[in-house]
């Protein structure tokens, strides 16, 4: 017949009360221990062994020691190589406490129970115990639940496992009982840190993929690249990889150097997306011409930042100069001067034409489509040339001006659409102001940033041997990132030997936990350079205290911390058939 539904042990309140009593009892009569989950770094799937393990966390949790008369197990056993301690113990931990204090907070635990192989550190006896079996069904469903884990554990045998728990008392195990080496170093550059890893690189890593960086040369100037320098050549490229240089963003480009110290901005463009802004009378921009020009046209647009009076020279080239003042813009050609009103809230157009037909120089100046100055001279009238009265270089200079208010919010002039042609204008009192970017035959400057481009060349080994700039670009505010298509061929990894620094006294260094990146047996050697992975300190090994160096054997006899010699001496007493047959050869 079915069980009585009115009497059931499956009452949640009673189960919780039972667990509460257990937790309270363990808190009263138990011990605080450190629970450390094992993380297997490398497993031998043939023999079923954990070749390399590490313990990275230690969580405090209360446990009850079930053994009342001391540790159990086989006790102390004396063997040829000394005494072996085979203590065993059973810990009881409440499931709720374990899950709350260990399981929830520990990223190395992927289940809701303790695991065999995990460690428990008992501060009472300063002992480490390895869990050999987890019993989860005792007591057996008294209230239809299982409130505790019983952890059967045996004394832990240290085998060079890695301890990085952050608990000094736990992590000292490695320094006290791990394999150690001692060596002396020469002069130390920097300061090594206790507990950091030091390493010696025997073979540096070689990337199969090439890398490169841009180069401005001696100064950034207009932000043009002068070269792309190869940082890593890579190897085994089947074909020349593509080179990508980062493109411009929409931020202002502040320039520096002799060519310009103005700002390339999207704030006030005339035709295209960008213009040059000289935000005070010390800011300028030089537009270069490939050759001097005695005859032809030069023109540009300008706009003051605010609708008020501005004062100062805003442009000059050859025999021509343009100055803002209280009455507008003053145009100068050698000794000829005329002042014209301008639009203070919009763009203004300036155009100059010089014609030297039949040895007579005729010049015309137009402001916003109207000729305001013209004349004829038998002497040279340099449009843009080395003999210019105001600027004697093959350049057009534009520069900022100060407002009457002289504030950062109002100072400055915008410039756009600088254009130069070799074809002079016919004699005329008016011209049509351009409504788009010009297509003149010398220069059509719209101040748009230009993205740099480059190509790579590889040699017979498939390494990048050269990078050629196809376009230098311009207006880069900082060196742009250069990307080379990654190689599908695997890179050659670094080969190094490293160890943990456990102490340093003057120039004597103690190390433990020696590892190699390629898994082969390697030793530190005299002459090796070592580097602190964290500190960056460097030194060179001058002497190694090792059983292979007979001149330092006395060190191991007198220094009890250097157990290597004693182990080697004991090992020599074992019959070793790998060296020779002790019973003679047949």
C-alpha positions in Angstrom: 0.0 0.0 0.0 1.3 3.6 -0.6 3.0 5.6 2.2 1.0 7.9 4.4 0.7 11.2 2.7 0.2 13.0 6.1 3.6 11.9 7.4 6.5 12.8 5.0 10.2 13.5 5.6 10.2 15.7 2.5 9.4 18.9 4.3 11.5 21.8 3.0 11.4 23.7 6.3 12.7 20.6 8.2 15.4 20.0 5.6 16.6 23.6 5.8 16.6 23.4 9.6 18.6 20.2 9.5 21.1 21.8 7.2 21.3 24.9 9.4 22.0 22.7 12.5 24.8 21.0 10.5 26.3 24.3 9.3 26.2 25.7 12.9 27.8 22.6 14.4 30.6 22.7 11.8 31.1 26.4 12.5 31.4 25.6 16.2 33.6 22.4 16.1 35.2 22.5 12.7 38.3 24.1 11.2 38.8 26.8 8.7 40.6 25.3 5.7 41.6 26.5 2.2 39.9 24.6 -0.7 42.0 24.6 -3.9 40.5 23.2 -7.1 43.0 21.5 -9.4 43.4 22.9 -12.9 45.0 20.4 -15.3 47.2 22.2 -17.7 48.5 19.1 -19.6 47.0 15.6 -19.4 48.6 12.3 -20.5 45.6 10.5 -22.1 47.6 7.3 -22.6 48.5 6.7 -19.0 45.7 8.8 -17.6 48.0 11.1 -15.7 47.9 14.8 -15.2 51.4 15.7 -16.4 51.1 19.3 -15.3 48.7 20.8 -12.8 48.3 24.2 -11.2 46.3 25.6 -8.3 45.2 29.2 -8.9 42.6 29.9 -6.2 42.2 29.1 -2.5 38.7 29.7 -0.9 38.2 29.6 2.8 35.5 27.3 4.0 34.7 25.6 7.3 35.0 21.8 7.5 34.7 19.2 10.3 37.4 16.6 10.8 35.6 13.3 11.4 38.7 11.5 12.8 38.7 12.1 16.5 42.0 10.3 17.5 44.3 11.7 14.9 45.0 11.1 11.3 44.3 7.7 9.9 46.0 5.7 7.1 49.2 3.7 7.2 51.0 6.3 9.3 54.8 6.6 9.0 56.7 4.1 6.9 60.5 3.9 6.8 62.0 3.0 3.4 65.5 3.0 1.9 65.2 6.7 0.9 63.8 7.9 4.2 60.5 8.1 5.9 57.2 8.3 4.1 54.1 9.7 5.8 50.8 8.2 4.6 48.3 10.1 6.8 44.7 10.1 5.7 41.7 12.2 7.0 38.0 12.6 6.3 36.6 16.1 6.1 32.9 16.9 6.3 31.6 20.1 4.6 28.0 21.3 4.3 26.8 21.3 0.7 25.3 24.7 1.1 28.5 26.2 2.6 30.7 24.6 -0.1 28.5 25.9 -2.9 28.2 29.4 -1.3 31.8 29.9 -0.3 33.6 27.9 -3.0 31.5 26.8 -6.0 29.8 30.1 -6.8 33.0 32.2 -6.6 35.5 30.0 -8.3 35.9 30.1 -12.0 38.1 26.9 -11.9 35.0 24.8 -10.8 32.6 23.7 -13.4 30.3 21.6 -11.3 28.4 21.8 -8.0 30.6 19.3 -6.0 34.2 18.9 -4.9 36.4 16.8 -7.2 38.9 14.1 -6.6 42.4 15.6 -7.0 41.5 18.9 -5.5 43.5 20.0 -2.4 42.6 21.1 1.1 45.1 23.0 3.2 44.6 22.5 6.9 46.3 25.4 8.8 46.0 23.5 12.1 48.6 21.0 11.1 50.1 23.0 8.2 49.3 20.0 6.0 48.0 19.7 2.4 45.6 16.9 1.7 44.5 15.6 -1.7 40.9 14.4 -2.1 40.9 10.8 -3.1 37.1 10.2 -2.9 34.0 12.3 -2.5 31.2 10.5 -0.6 27.9 12.4 -1.0 25.3 9.9 0.3 26.1 9.9 4.0 24.0 10.3 6.0 21.7 8.4 3.7 18.6 10.5 2.9 17.5 10.9 6.6 15.1 13.7 5.6 15.1 12.8 1.9 18.1 15.1 1.2 21.9 14.9 1.2 23.2 17.9 3.2 26.9 17.2 3.4 30.0 16.0 1.4 32.4 13.6 3.0 35.8 14.1 1.6 38.3 11.3 2.1 41.8 12.7 1.6 45.4 11.6 1.9 48.5 13.6 2.6 49.5 15.4 -0.6 52.8 14.5 -2.3 54.2 17.6 -3.9 55.4 17.0 -7.5 56.3 20.5 -8.8 52.7 21.6 -9.2 52.2 25.4 -9.7 50.7 27.4 -6.8 49.4 30.9 -7.6 46.6 31.3 -5.1 47.6 34.7 -3.7 47.6 33.1 -0.2 51.2 33.4 1.0 51.0 30.5 3.4 49.8 28.2 0.6 52.1 29.5 -2.2 55.2 29.0 0.0 54.9 25.3 -0.5 56.6 25.7 -3.9 59.5 27.7 -2.5 60.0 25.3 0.4 59.8 22.0 -1.3 60.1 22.5 -5.0 63.3 21.9 -7.1 65.6 24.8 -6.8 68.7 26.1 -8.5 71.1 28.8 -7.4 73.3 31.0 -9.6 75.2 34.2 -9.5 74.7 37.1 -12.0 76.8 40.0 -13.0 75.7 43.6 -12.8 71.9 43.9 -12.7 70.0 46.5 -14.7 66.8 47.4 -13.0 65.3 45.7 -10.0 64.0 42.1 -10.0 60.8 41.5 -8.1 60.3 38.6 -5.7 57.9 36.0 -7.1 58.2 37.2 -10.7 59.3 34.9 -13.5 62.7 35.3 -15.1 63.4 34.0 -18.6 66.2 33.4 -21.1 65.2 33.4 -24.7 67.3 30.9 -26.7 65.4 31.4 -30.0 63.3 34.5 -30.5 59.8 34.2 -32.0 59.7 34.8 -35.7 56.4 35.9 -37.1 55.5 34.6 -40.6 53.4 37.7 -41.1 55.1 41.0 -41.9 54.5 44.2 -40.0 55.5 47.8 -40.8 55.1 51.4 -39.5 54.8 54.7 -41.2 57.5 57.4 -41.0 57.2 61.2 -41.3 60.9 61.8 -41.5 62.4 64.6 -39.4 59.1 66.3 -38.8 55.4 65.8 -39.4 54.8 69.0 -41.4 51.8 68.6 -43.6 51.3 65.0 -42.4 52.8 63.3 -45.4 54.6 60.0 -45.1 58.2 59.9 -46.2 58.5 56.1 -46.0 56.9 52.9 -44.6 59.5 51.0 -42.6 59.5 47.2 -42.3 59.3 46.1 -38.6 59.0 42.3 -39.3 59.7 40.9 -42.7 57.8 37.6 -42.2 58.6 34.6 -44.3 57.1 32.1 -46.8 54.7 34.5 -48.5 53.5 32.9 -51.7 52.8 36.3 -53.2 53.4 39.9 -52.2 50.9 40.8 -49.5 48.6 43.8 -49.7 49.6 46.9 -47.6 46.8 48.9 -46.0 47.3 52.4 -44.4 44.5 53.6 -42.2 42.2 56.2 -43.7 41.4 59.6 -42.4 38.6 60.3 -39.9 36.3 63.3 -39.8 38.2 65.1 -37.0 40.1 68.4 -37.6 43.7 68.0 -38.8 46.1 70.4 -37.0 49.3 70.8 -39.0 52.8 71.8 -37.9 56.1 72.8 -39.5 57.4 75.3 -42.0 54.7 74.5 -44.6 51.7 75.1 -42.4 50.6 75.4 -38.8 46.9 75.9 -39.6 43.9 73.5 -39.2 42.2 71.4 -41.9 38.6 71.4 -40.9 35.1 70.5 -42.1 33.7 73.4 -40.1 33.3 75.9 -43.1 34.0 74.4 -46.5 33.2 76.3 -49.7 32.9 73.5 -52.3 34.2 70.2 -51.0 34.1 68.8 -47.5 37.2 70.5 -46.1 38.9 73.9 -45.9 41.9 75.4 -44.2 41.4 77.5 -41.1 44.1 79.9 -39.8 42.7 80.8 -36.4 45.0 83.9 -35.8 47.6 86.0 -37.5 50.4 83.6 -36.6 48.8 80.7 -38.5 49.5 80.1 -42.1 49.5 77.7 -45.0 51.8 77.6 -48.1 50.5 76.2 -51.3 53.5 74.9 -53.3 53.8 75.3 -57.1 56.1 73.0 -59.2 57.6 76.0 -61.0 57.6 79.8 -60.9 54.9 81.5 -62.9 55.4 84.9 -64.6 52.0 84.9 -66.3 48.7 83.2 -65.7 46.0 83.4 -63.0 45.8 82.7 -59.3 42.6 82.7 -57.2 41.2 81.6 -53.9 38.1 81.9 -51.7 38.2 83.3 -48.1 35.7 83.8 -45.3 36.2 85.5 -41.9 35.0 83.5 -38.9 32.6 86.2 -37.7 30.7 89.2 -39.2 33.0 92.0 -37.9 36.1 93.9 -38.8 39.4 92.0 -39.3 42.9 93.4 -39.5 46.0 91.8 -41.1 47.5 90.4 -44.2 45.6 87.3 -45.3 47.5 86.3 -48.5 50.6 87.1 -50.6 52.3 85.7 -53.6 54.8 87.2 -56.1 54.1 90.9 -56.5 50.6 90.7 -54.9 49.4 91.1 -51.3 45.9 91.2 -49.7 45.1 92.8 -46.4 41.9 93.0 -44.3 41.0 96.3 -42.6 38.2 98.4 -41.4 37.1 99.3 -44.9 37.3 95.7 -46.4 40.2 94.2 -48.3 43.2 96.2 -49.6 44.7 94.7 -52.8 48.4 95.6 -53.5 50.5 95.2 -56.6 53.9 96.7 -56.0 53.0 100.4 -55.5 49.4 100.2 -56.7 46.8 99.9 -53.9 43.0 99.8 -53.8 40.6 99.0 -51.0 37.2 97.3 -51.6 34.3 96.2 -49.4 33.8 92.5 -48.8 31.0 90.2 -47.7 31.6 89.9 -43.9 29.2 87.0 -43.5 29.9 84.8 -46.5 32.7 83.6 -48.8 34.7 86.1 -50.9 36.5 85.4 -54.2 39.9 86.8 -55.1 41.5 86.4 -58.6 44.7 87.8 -60.1 45.7 87.7 -63.7 49.1 88.6 -65.3 49.8 88.6 -69.0 53.3 89.2 -70.5 52.4 89.3 -74.2 54.8 91.2 -76.4 57.1 92.0 -73.4 54.5 94.1 -71.7 53.1 93.0 -68.4 49.4 93.6 -67.8 47.9 92.7 -64.4 44.3 92.6 -63.2 42.8 92.0 -59.7 39.2 90.9 -59.3 37.3 90.9 -56.0 34.0 88.9 -56.1 33.9 89.1 -59.9 34.6 92.8 -60.2 37.9 94.2 -61.4 39.2 96.7 -58.9 42.8 97.1 -60.1 44.6 96.8 -63.4 47.7 98.3 -65.0 50.5 97.8 -67.4 54.3 97.8 -66.7 57.4 97.2 -68.9 59.2 95.6 -65.9 58.5 92.1 -64.7 55.3 91.6 -62.9 55.8 88.3 -61.1 52.6 86.3 -60.5 54.2 83.6 -58.5 58.0 83.7 -58.8 61.3 84.1 -57.0 61.5 87.8 -58.0 58.2 88.7 -56.2 58.1 91.8 -54.1 55.9 90.3 -51.3 56.8 86.6 -51.6 59.9 85.5 -53.6 59.2 81.7 -53.6 57.1 79.4 -55.8 54.3 79.5 -53.3 51.0 81.1 -52.4 50.7 82.0 -48.7 47.4 82.4 -46.9 47.2 83.3 -43.2 44.8 84.3 -40.5 43.8 87.6 -39.1 42.6 89.0 -35.8 39.0 90.3 -35.3 38.3 93.6 -33.7 37.1 91.7 -30.7 40.3 89.7 -30.7 38.8 86.6 -29.1 39.4 82.9 -29.7 35.7 82.6 -30.7 36.0 85.2 -33.5 39.6 85.3 -34.6 40.7 83.6 -37.9 40.0 83.2 -41.6 38.9 80.2 -43.7 40.4 79.5 -47.1 39.3 77.2 -49.9 39.6 76.4 -53.6 43.1 77.8 -54.3 43.7 77.5 -58.0 46.5 78.4 -60.4 46.5 78.4 -64.2 49.1 79.3 -66.9 46.4 81.0 -69.1 45.9 84.7 -68.3 42.5 86.4 -68.5 41.5 88.7 -71.4 41.0 92.3 -70.5 37.7 92.6 -68.8 36.0 94.5 -66.0 34.1 91.5 -64.7 34.4 87.8 -64.5 32.2 84.9 -63.4 32.8 83.8 -59.8 33.3 80.0 -59.9 30.5 77.8 -58.4 32.6 74.6 -58.2 36.1 73.4 -57.9 38.3 74.7 -60.7 40.1 72.5 -63.2 43.1 74.8 -64.0 46.2 73.3 -65.3 48.7 74.0 -62.4 47.0 73.6 -59.0 43.4 73.1 -57.9 43.7 72.9 -54.1 40.5 71.9 -52.2 42.4 70.9 -49.0 40.9 67.5 -48.8 42.9 65.0 -46.7 44.6 62.3 -48.9 45.0 58.7 -47.8 48.4 57.2 -48.3 48.8 54.0 -50.3 51.7 51.6 -50.6 52.8 48.2 -52.2 55.0 45.4 -50.9 57.8 43.5 -52.6 58.9 40.0 -51.5 62.2 38.2 -52.0 63.0 34.6 -52.8 62.4 33.5 -49.2 58.9 35.0 -49.3 59.9 37.8 -46.9 58.8 41.4 -47.4 62.0 43.1 -48.7 60.6 46.6 -49.5 57.5 48.7 -49.2 57.0 51.4 -51.8 54.8 54.5 -51.2 52.4 54.9 -54.1 50.9 58.0 -52.5 52.4 59.8 -49.5 49.0 61.1 -48.4 48.7 64.3 -46.4 47.2 65.9 -43.3 47.8 62.9 -41.0 47.8 64.3 -37.4 49.8 61.3 -36.2 51.5 58.3 -37.9 48.8 56.2 -39.4 48.6 52.5 -38.6 50.0 50.2 -41.4 48.5 46.7 -41.9 50.0 44.0 -44.0 47.9 41.0 -45.0 48.6 38.2 -42.5 50.4 35.1 -43.8 48.6 31.7 -43.6 51.9 30.0 -42.8 52.4 29.3 -39.1 54.9 31.5 -37.2 57.9 30.2 -35.4 57.3 30.4 -31.6 59.7 31.7 -29.1 61.9 29.1 -27.4 62.8 30.1 -23.9 63.5 28.7 -20.4 61.9 30.5 -17.4 61.7 30.1 -13.7 60.2 31.7 -10.6 62.5 34.0 -8.6 62.1 33.1 -4.9 64.9 35.1 -3.5 67.8 37.4 -4.4 70.7 38.4 -2.2 73.1 40.8 -3.8 74.0 39.0 -7.0 72.9 35.5 -5.9 69.6 34.3 -7.2 67.4 31.4 -6.1 64.9 30.0 -8.6 62.3 27.3 -8.7 59.5 26.1 -11.0 61.7 25.8 -14.2 59.7 25.6 -17.4 60.5 25.6 -21.1 58.2 26.7 -23.9 58.9 23.8 -26.2 58.6 21.1 -23.5 62.2 19.8 -23.9 64.7 19.4 -21.1 66.8 22.6 -21.0 69.1 24.1 -18.3 70.2 27.6 -17.5 73.8 28.0 -18.6 76.6 30.4 -17.8 76.5 33.4 -20.1 72.7 33.3 -20.4 71.0 36.7 -20.3 67.9 36.7 -18.1 65.0 39.2 -18.0 62.3 39.8 -15.4 59.0 39.2 -17.1 57.3 41.7 -14.8 60.0 44.1 -13.8 62.0 44.1 -17.1 65.2 43.9 -15.1 68.1 42.2 -16.9 71.3 40.4 -15.9 73.7 37.8 -17.2 74.5 34.5 -15.4 78.1 34.3 -14.3 78.1 31.1 -12.2 75.7 28.2 -11.6 75.8 26.1 -8.4 75.1 22.7 -9.9 76.4 19.1 -9.4 77.9 19.3 -12.9 80.4 21.9 -11.7 82.8 20.2 -9.2 84.2 23.5 -8.0 81.0 24.4 -6.4 80.0 21.0 -4.9 80.9 22.2 -1.4 78.2 24.8 -1.6 75.6 22.0 -1.7 77.1 20.2 1.2 77.1 23.3 3.4 73.8 24.8 2.2 70.9 22.6 3.4 68.5 24.5 1.1 70.4 23.2 -1.9 69.1 19.6 -1.9 70.2 18.9 -5.5 73.6 17.5 -4.5 72.1 15.2 -1.9 69.6 13.8 -4.3 72.2 13.2 -6.9 74.5 11.5 -4.4 71.7 9.2 -3.3 70.8 8.5 -7.0 74.4 7.4 -7.7 74.0 4.5 -5.3 71.1 3.0 -7.3 72.0 0.3 -9.8 71.6 2.0 -13.2 71.6 -0.4 -16.2 71.5 2.6 -18.6 75.1 3.4 -17.9 76.6 0.0 -17.7 75.8 -3.6 -16.6 77.1 -3.8 -12.9 77.3 -7.6 -13.3 79.6 -7.4 -16.3 79.1 -7.7 -20.0 78.4 -11.1 -21.6 
